[in-house]
Amino acid sequence: MYNYNSVVAEGIGKNRLECITIKNIETGEQKTSEAGALFIFIGARPVTDWIKLNIYKDSKGFIETGRDLFKSENFKKTWKLDRDPYPLETCIPGIFSVGDVRAGAMNRVASAVGEGAMAIKLVHEYLAEV
Ligand SMILES: Cc1cc2nc3c(=O)[nH]c(=O)nc-3n(C[C@H](O)[C@H](O)[C@H](O)COP(=O)(O)OP(=O)(O)OC[C@H]3O[C@@H](n4cnc5c(N)ncnc54)[C@H](O)[C@@H]3O)c2cc1C
């Protein structure tokens, strides 16, 4: 019953969660079980449609950066610089993408913060060459 087509129908408890009711949406069957905690893994959707720049994104809208850009044949034709893109650099030189919105991200706070710090150094490297 707890496999597919199931949703959490109800959380039950006095001062804290004590039970959850799971409902099978195909059969309507419901089962209440003891539960001390409920962890929500809802996935993520990048909100990148608003970006007017023609940056490369994967099929889900996450922004491609660094060596991953070479997966696209078009990228090889359009990248004009002698160097490869820096890590975290998008297909537009000097524009970087970090954190969850980046394709292949680790989806952790520490990595998002670390990538932000890396990006500052990479921006300086980029500025030194223009
Ligand atoms: C339920 C849940 C639990 C998690 N638990 C953990 C955990 O235990 N440990 C851990 O390390 N990581 C955890 N994560 C992952 C962690 O939250 C992310 O990896 C991290 O927050 C990514 O940071 P970010 O800055 O890239 O993105 P975000 O934290 O998502 O920040 C992006 C910000 O940009 C804003 N924004 C979006 N579009 C625009 C726009 N057009 N203009 C202006 N602002 C905009 C958003 O409102 C948001 O504030 C969890 C994530 C979820 C969803």
The ligand as an ORCA input file, in Angstrom:
! r2SCAN-3c Opt
* xyz 0 1
  C      12.726     20.670      2.140
  C      14.216     20.875      1.945
  C      15.099     20.426      2.915
  C      16.471     20.617      2.756
  N      17.316     20.177      3.734
  C      18.644     20.406      3.617
  C      19.533     20.018      4.642
  O      19.148     19.465      5.662
  N      20.856     20.281      4.456
  C      21.340     20.908      3.351
  O      22.554     21.150      3.256
  N      20.514     21.277      2.363
  C      19.178     21.047      2.459
  N      18.328     21.420      1.459
  C      18.905     22.014      0.229
  C      19.258     23.475      0.442
  O      18.130     24.184      0.946
  C      19.671     24.068     -0.910
  O      20.705     23.277     -1.488
  C      20.180     25.487     -0.756
  O      19.200     26.303     -0.127
  C      20.519     26.062     -2.128
  O      20.837     27.423     -1.986
  P      20.637     28.393     -3.218
  O      21.108     29.727     -2.747
  O      21.258     27.813     -4.426
  O      19.070     28.414     -3.521
  P      17.875     28.898     -2.608
  O      18.179     28.699     -1.148
  O      16.670     28.237     -3.181
  O      17.838     30.465     -2.831
  C      17.408     31.018     -4.042
  C      16.705     32.341     -3.700
  O      16.463     33.077     -4.906
  C      15.172     33.597     -4.844
  N      14.737     33.848     -6.231
  C      14.309     32.956     -7.154
  N      14.000     33.581     -8.315
  C      14.262     34.884     -8.107
  C      14.151     36.039     -8.924
  N      13.717     35.981    -10.188
  N      14.495     37.228     -8.402
  C      14.955     37.322     -7.128
  N      15.070     36.267     -6.311
  C      14.738     35.063     -6.790
  C      14.352     32.559     -4.120
  O      13.183     33.113     -3.571
  C      15.350     32.113     -3.041
  O      15.278     32.921     -1.895
  C      16.959     21.263      1.594
  C      16.068     21.718      0.619
  C      14.711     21.516      0.793
  C      13.753     22.031     -0.279
*
